[in-house]
């Protein structure tokens, strides 16, 4: 257990002035938002047939609603509702915890495919268009966690939350890491602190170059994950937390 704990935990020392300078910089405040809007608009148009197909698949299997819209901690501390294709049974949040466990019984057949291929994230293009999210940025967290941020962690909220960041890449197999039992407890004990450190790492490095690197890395990781799922191959490098 100690070895697993060490392999998951990452901690960085951050310069407060650098974090403030980066989050208040022209790129984060203006350029990044302009790029996001233009790219998201193009992506929505190009992906509209796929959005329709997935919507129909969700409806056929489990009916409406098509989207999962849950509150998350957002930019400048303002909460927002994240868009995802619904990948679980209706009212899943009322019959289970906020962290998805390994082989979670609430996940539908269509939902399992969407989650493994990350296609459930496509509707977040609408969040990006509306300005509540970015393509790249600290992955948005449940309100119960953002409300408990310490003074340093509050800097995370000075950058628009994104579809991917350093923490998304490290924990791309989060369900395998938290296991099949006590997922919320495992997440809070072994994952949350490291995710917050990685979110802060992004804030301290936010730039066009960082965003390009994270975008390319995410695409590669998602392709690998989808390939393993489609062809039934296990990830030999996946880190797991076992009780």
PyMOL commands that set and color helices and strands:
alter all, ss='L'
color gray80, all
select helices_A, chain A and resi 2-8+16-23+26-62+75-77+92-94+109-117+119-121+124-130+143-146+153-158+166-170+174-178+183-205+208-230
alter helices_A, ss='H'
color red, helices_A
select strands_A, chain A and resi 67-72+80-85+134-136+162-164
alter strands_A, ss='S'
color yellow, strands_A
deselect
rebuild
show_as cartoon
